[in-house]
Amino acid sequence: MKYKSGRPKGLAAWNPQKETLRIMNQVTEILAQYHEHWPLTIRQIFYRLVGVYGYEKTEKGYSRLCEYMTRARRAEMVPWEAIRDDGTTRMDGDGFTDMKHFLRSVIYSAKQYTRNKQKRQPTRILILVEAAGMVPQIVKAVGIYGLSVISSSGFDSLTMKYELAQDIMGDHRPTVVFHIGDLDPSGVCIFDSIQADVEAFVGNEQELQFKRIALTPEQVALYDLPTAPPKTTDKRGEGMRKTCQAEALPPDTLAMIVKEAVMQYYAMAVFDEDLQAEQQERALLVKRFEGLSA
């Protein structure tokens, strides 16, 4: 028996009603404003609609927006590359069509050559992000500095915490771990759980700091972010009266917060040296491999 669905498949034209079209025009304005931070999550767009345009701040309103975005993308009203959604893992087979193809790939790789700009830094910086969909934005904001950005959504995985500890112990420099997560019982629990377990695995022989850089109560107040009461079924947030999701932060504000935190520990003089050496080494590599194709 074949499942039948009335929903559009593939590319499909869409003629939204007047009110829906008004909302989609607002979405277009948001995407244009934060173009340099693409891809955005739908949750981030939702909070921009709530904060700037007074959109309905309910899960029903969010679900409706998800439906709008699906139709808009199928109708190519919204660029596919503008939205981040997860769930697919792909692994392709390796190989080259011939030796010329291989050499072109080598030359291309030489042109993309970069140094590991974290390796010579006096302090190693790791960034944990609760929402996996926000990882590309953090990479775009501070990726030039060679930092590792990790999704911490699997905080209950003992393997994840053990492997993170092993990674930290494999590098004998002082390490600082920044965390970006929701200001709610679950988000606080994620941070506390990772910190306690990783610190226990690492022990006292290595200098290690954990710092939650977003979201904080001070940031919620400073940026006037939308809040909601905690779920009555969640008993972990005793004393917490308001909750807020990290995706409520405007993407450019989040990028600024992360950069400021990184710069407190980053040696820019070392970075400048690596950047200069990188440019010289890239030119040398390209010249050498292009000579093989002559």
C-alpha positions as CSV (number, residue, x, y, z in Angstrom):
1,M,0.0,0.0,0.0
2,K,1.5,3.4,-1.0
3,Y,1.2,6.3,1.4
4,K,-0.6,9.2,-0.2
5,S,0.0,12.8,0.9
6,G,-1.7,15.9,-0.1
7,R,1.4,18.1,0.6
8,P,3.3,19.5,-2.3
9,K,6.4,17.6,-3.5
10,G,9.5,19.0,-5.2
11,L,9.3,22.6,-6.4
12,A,5.8,23.9,-6.1
13,A,4.2,27.2,-6.8
14,W,2.6,29.0,-3.9
15,N,0.2,31.9,-3.7
16,P,0.0,32.8,0.0
17,Q,-2.9,34.8,1.3
18,K,-2.5,38.5,2.1
19,E,-1.6,38.0,5.8
20,T,0.8,35.2,5.1
21,L,2.4,37.2,2.3
22,R,3.0,40.0,4.8
23,I,4.8,37.7,7.2
24,M,6.9,36.3,4.3
25,N,7.9,39.8,3.3
26,Q,9.1,40.3,6.9
27,V,11.0,37.1,6.7
28,T,12.7,38.4,3.5
29,E,13.7,41.5,5.3
30,I,15.2,39.5,8.1
31,L,17.1,37.3,5.7
32,A,18.5,40.3,3.9
33,Q,19.5,42.0,7.2
34,Y,21.4,38.9,8.4
35,H,22.7,37.7,5.1
36,E,26.3,37.4,6.2
37,H,25.2,35.0,9.0
38,W,23.5,32.5,6.7
39,P,22.3,29.8,7.2
40,L,19.8,30.8,9.9
41,T,17.6,28.4,11.7
42,I,13.9,28.9,11.5
43,R,13.8,29.3,15.2
44,Q,16.1,32.4,14.8
45,I,13.8,33.8,12.2
46,F,10.9,33.2,14.5
47,Y,12.5,35.2,17.3
48,R,13.3,38.1,15.0
49,L,9.7,38.1,13.9
50,V,8.6,38.1,17.5
51,G,11.0,40.8,18.6
52,V,10.8,43.2,15.6
53,Y,7.4,42.6,14.1
54,G,5.3,41.4,17.0
55,Y,4.7,37.9,15.6
56,E,2.8,35.4,17.8
57,K,5.2,33.9,20.3
58,T,3.7,30.5,20.8
59,E,4.6,27.0,19.6
60,K,1.6,27.1,17.4
61,G,3.0,30.3,15.8
62,Y,6.4,28.6,15.4
63,S,4.8,25.5,13.8
64,R,2.9,27.8,11.4
65,L,6.1,29.6,10.4
66,C,7.8,26.2,9.8
67,E,5.0,25.4,7.4
68,Y,5.3,28.8,5.7
69,M,9.0,28.3,5.3
70,T,8.6,24.9,3.7
71,R,6.1,26.2,1.2
72,A,8.3,29.3,0.5
73,R,11.4,27.2,-0.1
74,R,9.5,24.8,-2.5
75,A,8.3,27.9,-4.3
76,E,11.8,29.3,-4.4
77,M,10.7,32.4,-2.6
78,V,13.4,31.8,0.0
79,P,16.9,30.7,-1.1
80,W,17.7,27.1,-0.1
81,E,21.1,28.1,1.3
82,A,19.5,30.7,3.7
83,I,18.0,28.1,6.0
84,R,19.8,25.5,8.2
85,D,18.0,22.3,9.1
86,D,19.6,19.0,10.2
87,G,18.9,15.4,10.0
88,T,20.8,14.0,7.0
89,T,24.2,12.3,7.1
90,R,25.9,11.6,3.8
91,M,29.1,9.7,3.0
92,D,30.2,9.5,-0.7
93,G,32.7,7.1,-2.2
94,D,36.2,8.5,-2.8
95,G,38.2,8.4,-6.0
96,F,39.4,10.4,-9.0
97,T,38.5,10.0,-12.7
98,D,42.1,10.0,-13.7
99,M,45.6,11.5,-12.8
100,K,44.7,14.9,-14.3
101,H,41.7,15.1,-12.1
102,F,43.9,14.2,-9.1
103,L,46.4,16.9,-10.0
104,R,43.6,19.5,-10.4
105,S,42.4,18.6,-6.9
106,V,45.9,19.0,-5.5
107,I,46.3,22.4,-7.1
108,Y,42.8,23.4,-5.8
109,S,43.8,22.2,-2.3
110,A,47.0,24.2,-2.4
111,K,45.0,27.4,-3.3
112,Q,42.9,26.7,-0.2
113,Y,45.9,26.1,2.1
114,T,45.5,27.5,5.6
115,R,47.6,27.1,8.8
116,N,46.1,25.8,12.0
117,K,45.9,29.2,13.7
118,Q,45.0,27.7,17.1
119,K,48.1,25.5,17.4
120,R,50.5,28.1,18.5
121,Q,48.1,30.0,20.7
122,P,49.0,30.1,24.4
123,T,45.5,29.1,25.4
124,R,43.3,26.5,23.5
125,I,39.7,27.6,23.0
126,L,36.8,25.3,22.4
127,I,33.2,26.4,21.8
128,L,30.2,24.3,22.7
129,V,26.9,25.2,21.1
130,E,23.7,23.6,22.4
131,A,21.7,24.1,19.1
132,A,23.5,22.2,16.3
133,G,21.9,24.5,13.7
134,M,23.8,27.4,15.1
135,V,27.2,25.8,14.7
136,P,27.8,27.1,11.1
137,Q,27.1,30.7,12.3
138,I,29.7,30.4,15.1
139,V,32.2,29.0,12.7
140,K,31.5,31.9,10.3
141,A,32.0,34.4,13.1
142,V,35.3,33.1,14.6
143,G,36.4,30.3,12.2
144,I,39.2,32.4,10.9
145,Y,40.9,32.0,14.3
146,G,41.1,28.2,13.9
147,L,38.7,27.3,16.8
148,S,36.8,24.1,17.3
149,V,33.0,24.5,17.4
150,I,31.1,21.5,18.8
151,S,27.4,20.8,19.1
152,S,26.7,20.0,22.8
153,S,23.1,18.7,22.2
154,G,24.2,15.2,23.1
155,F,25.2,16.3,26.6
156,D,23.8,13.0,28.1
157,S,26.2,11.0,26.1
158,L,29.0,9.6,28.3
159,T,31.1,8.9,25.2
160,M,30.8,12.5,24.1
161,K,32.0,13.8,27.4
162,Y,34.8,11.3,27.7
163,E,36.1,12.0,24.2
164,L,36.0,15.7,24.9
165,A,38.1,15.2,28.0
166,Q,40.6,13.0,26.1
167,D,40.8,15.8,23.4
168,I,41.5,18.4,26.1
169,M,44.1,16.2,27.8
170,G,45.8,15.5,24.5
171,D,46.9,19.2,24.4
172,H,48.9,20.4,27.5
173,R,48.1,24.1,27.1
174,P,45.5,25.8,29.4
175,T,42.1,25.3,27.9
176,V,38.9,27.4,28.1
177,V,35.6,26.0,27.0
178,F,32.9,28.5,26.1
179,H,29.3,27.4,26.1
180,I,26.3,28.8,24.2
181,G,22.9,27.4,25.3
182,D,19.3,28.2,26.2
183,L,18.5,29.9,29.5
184,D,16.2,27.3,30.7
185,P,16.5,24.2,33.1
186,S,17.6,22.0,30.2
187,G,20.2,24.4,28.9
188,V,21.7,25.1,32.4
189,C,21.7,21.3,33.0
190,I,23.6,20.7,29.8
191,F,26.3,23.1,30.8
192,D,26.6,21.8,34.4
193,S,26.6,18.2,33.3
194,I,29.4,18.7,30.7
195,Q,31.5,20.8,33.0
196,A,31.2,18.4,36.0
197,D,32.0,15.2,34.0
198,V,34.8,16.6,31.8
199,E,36.5,18.3,34.8
200,A,36.3,14.9,36.7
201,F,37.8,13.1,33.7
202,V,40.6,15.7,33.2
203,G,41.5,16.0,36.9
204,N,43.6,18.7,38.5
205,E,46.8,18.3,36.4
206,Q,45.7,20.6,33.6
207,E,44.4,24.2,33.7
208,L,40.8,24.1,32.5
209,Q,38.0,26.7,32.6
210,F,34.3,26.5,31.5
211,K,32.5,29.7,30.8
212,R,28.9,30.2,29.8
213,I,28.9,33.1,27.4
214,A,25.3,32.9,26.2
215,L,22.5,33.0,27.1
216,T,22.7,34.8,30.5
217,P,20.0,36.7,32.5
218,E,21.9,39.9,31.9
219,Q,21.8,39.4,28.2
220,V,18.1,38.7,28.2
221,A,17.6,42.0,30.0
222,L,20.1,44.0,28.0
223,Y,18.7,43.0,24.6
224,D,15.1,42.8,25.8
225,L,14.7,39.2,24.6
226,P,11.3,37.4,24.7
227,T,10.9,35.1,27.6
228,A,8.5,32.4,28.8
229,P,7.9,30.7,32.2
230,P,9.6,27.3,32.6
231,K,7.6,24.2,31.9
232,T,5.8,23.0,35.1
233,T,6.9,19.4,34.3
234,D,10.6,20.3,34.5
235,K,11.7,20.2,38.1
236,R,15.3,21.0,37.4
237,G,14.9,24.8,37.3
238,E,14.0,25.6,40.9
239,G,14.0,29.3,41.3
240,M,14.0,30.0,37.6
241,R,11.1,32.3,36.7
242,K,11.9,33.1,33.1
243,T,13.3,31.1,30.2
244,C,14.7,32.2,26.9
245,Q,16.3,30.4,24.0
246,A,19.8,31.3,22.7
247,E,18.3,31.6,19.2
248,A,16.4,34.7,20.4
249,L,19.7,36.6,20.2
250,P,20.1,38.4,16.9
251,P,22.7,36.6,14.8
252,D,25.0,39.6,14.6
253,T,24.7,40.2,18.4
254,L,25.6,36.5,19.1
255,A,28.6,36.8,16.7
256,M,29.8,39.9,18.6
257,I,29.4,38.2,22.0
258,V,31.5,35.2,20.8
259,K,34.2,37.4,19.3
260,E,34.6,39.4,22.4
261,A,34.9,36.3,24.5
262,V,37.5,34.8,22.2
263,M,39.6,38.0,22.1
264,Q,40.0,37.8,25.9
265,Y,42.2,34.7,25.4
266,Y,43.5,35.1,21.9
267,A,47.0,36.3,21.1
268,M,46.6,38.4,17.9
269,A,50.3,38.9,17.4
270,V,50.7,35.1,17.0
271,F,47.7,35.0,14.7
272,D,49.2,37.8,12.5
273,E,52.5,35.8,12.2
274,D,50.6,32.7,11.2
275,L,48.5,34.6,8.7
276,Q,51.6,36.1,7.0
277,A,53.4,32.7,6.9
278,E,50.2,31.1,5.5
279,Q,50.1,33.5,2.6
280,Q,53.7,32.8,1.7
281,E,53.4,29.0,2.1
282,R,50.2,29.0,0.0
283,A,51.9,30.9,-2.9
284,L,54.8,28.4,-2.7
285,L,52.6,25.4,-2.8
286,V,50.5,26.6,-5.7
287,K,53.6,27.4,-7.7
288,R,55.1,24.0,-7.0
289,F,52.1,22.0,-8.0
290,E,51.1,24.1,-11.0
291,G,54.6,23.4,-12.3
292,L,53.8,19.7,-12.3
293,S,51.0,20.2,-14.8
294,A,53.1,22.2,-17.2
